[in-house]
Amino acid sequence: MPETFDTIIIGGGPGGYVAAIRAAQLGQKTAVVERDKPGGRCLNYACIPAKTILRSAEIYSEAKNGADLGIVTNDIEIDWEALGARRAKVSETLSSGVQMLWQKNKVTLISGDASLTPEANVKVGDDVYEAKAVVLATGSVALPIPGVEFGDRVLDTWGAWSLPQQPQKIAVVGAGASGSEIASAYARFGTEVILIEMLDQILPAEDKDIAKIVERSFKKQGIEISTGAPVEDVEVGTDSVKFSYGGNSAEVDYLCVAGGRAPDTEGLGLAEAGVELEEGGRKIKVDAYQQTSNPKVYAIGDLVNKKALAHKAEEEGVVAVERIGGAETEPVDQELLVGATFTHPQVASVGMTEEQAKAAGHDVKVGKQKIAGEGAGTVYDDKEGLVKLVVDAKYGELLGAHIVGNRACDMIAELVATMALEGGYQELARIVHPHPTVSEAVLDAARAVDGWAIHA
């Protein structure tokens, strides 16, 4: 007879594997159902492979352009096969690490495709596993351009990160975080890149001031950018793809579609188990503690709420299993979820943009500081970086923080902590920051709100 568990988690990606470990820590007999490898799509096909390739692009670009730093290289070249081997090794290492953590915490791994029964138990193959609670953590799937299917020459993001040879020319449709990262990596490797966005700016979720800096940097890197332009008339050939966009036409080796994803709910049996979707959408309806309309079933990550972020999934998974186990917990603050884009330069943000804050009725003040104005900006060659703080004029509350720069994704944590602890720009303006570090730009940005930045 199949085993019975306290909690079964369907999906072993970041949200699922973290939820499983936390559930086990709380004394729950726990299982994870995963159809593929531990770590799911993010670890094996998305986040981790992307950042691994981006790291290689960073090293290659710095080595190639290091003369100003006193580093002169001759005949530098890319070993594309070795690059791909490292990408695979990093994912394999981390996937093995997840499996080791499951074993350490006595989490049972069940391999296969899972679905819910009408009783909200979990069916895998011919076996039905009973559970007191189930957490859905199946993530999302890529969406193609309407009328164009993914194939040899039309790629999803994983297809772009796993090409066996470096293309001479690639077009990327969708200039959000994923598409911009692909464009940034390939451009630094020397591939000719076209980046196309239907909306009126690249990185459309980011503050306009930040997006402008990235666009300017991308153009310097040789990326052709087209905004407000849908892709049309796609013709897929044996060796290339032809298409039109914004009054132009192009022929490229590959067309990568990075413009959208949808919750991976096919075959889960949601309706049979009484799990409702949000009205007019494909996402699963949950309360603040991730519980669905079926009180036995919880859902996390890309399946729920607005943003699709690995770190969001992890924290929602923790909240779900703590709720299941009766532990004290707090809902994930959806307004304090960090956006992190590992392009060159990096982009990181939390909270509202300046436009959003004004639209919400706030009397807004802004503080800006160029990272190049700090000593560390010159030392670490961060010429384009900027910290922008959006604050409420009445009380000084931080409404949003936006950073572009070489290490923006590391810098943003300080701003998240300040906002979570209900600090204001006044506190930031008096906190001593180590010198010389790029974090000093946060200090001066806070001071700039009242016009007394030292290095402006």
Sequence and secondary structure as in RCSB ss.txt:
>XXXX:A:sequence
MPETFDTIIIGGGPGGYVAAIRAAQLGQKTAVVERDKPGGRCLNYACIPAKTILRSAEIYSEAKNGADLGIVTND
IEIDWEALGARRAKVSETLSSGVQMLWQKNKVTLISGDASLTPEANVKVGDDVYEAKAVVLATGSVALPIPGVEF
GDRVLDTWGAWSLPQQPQKIAVVGAGASGSEIASAYARFGTEVILIEMLDQILPAEDKDIAKIVERSFKKQGIEI
STGAPVEDVEVGTDSVKFSYGGNSAEVDYLCVAGGRAPDTEGLGLAEAGVELEEGGRKIKVDAYQQTSNPKVYAI
GDLVNKKALAHKAEEEGVVAVERIGGAETEPVDQELLVGATFTHPQVASVGMTEEQAKAAGHDVKVGKQKIAGEG
AGTVYDDKEGLVKLVVDAKYGELLGAHIVGNRACDMIAELVATMALEGGYQELARIVHPHPTVSEAVLDAARAVD
GWAIHA
>XXXX:A:secstr
   EEEEEEE  SHHHHHHHHHHHHTT  EEEEESS TTHHHHHHSHHHHHHHHHHHHHHHHHHT GGGT   SS
    HHHHHHHHHHHHHHHHHHHHHHHHHTT EEEES EEE TTS EEETTEEEEEEEEEE   EEE   TT   
 SSEE HHHHHT SS  SEEEEE  SHHHHHHHHHHHHHT EEEEEESSSSSSTTS HHHHHHHHHHHHHTT EE
EES  EEEEEE SS EEEEETTEEEEESEEEE S EEE  TTS TTTTT  B TTSSSB   TTSB SSTTEEE 
GGGSSS   HHHHHHHHHHHHHHHHT       GGG  EEE SSSEEEEEE  HHHHHHTT  EEEEEEEGGGSH
HHHHTT  S EEEEEEETTT BEEEEEEEETTHHHHHHHHHHHHHTT BHHHHTTS   TT TTHHHHHHHHHTT
T  TT 
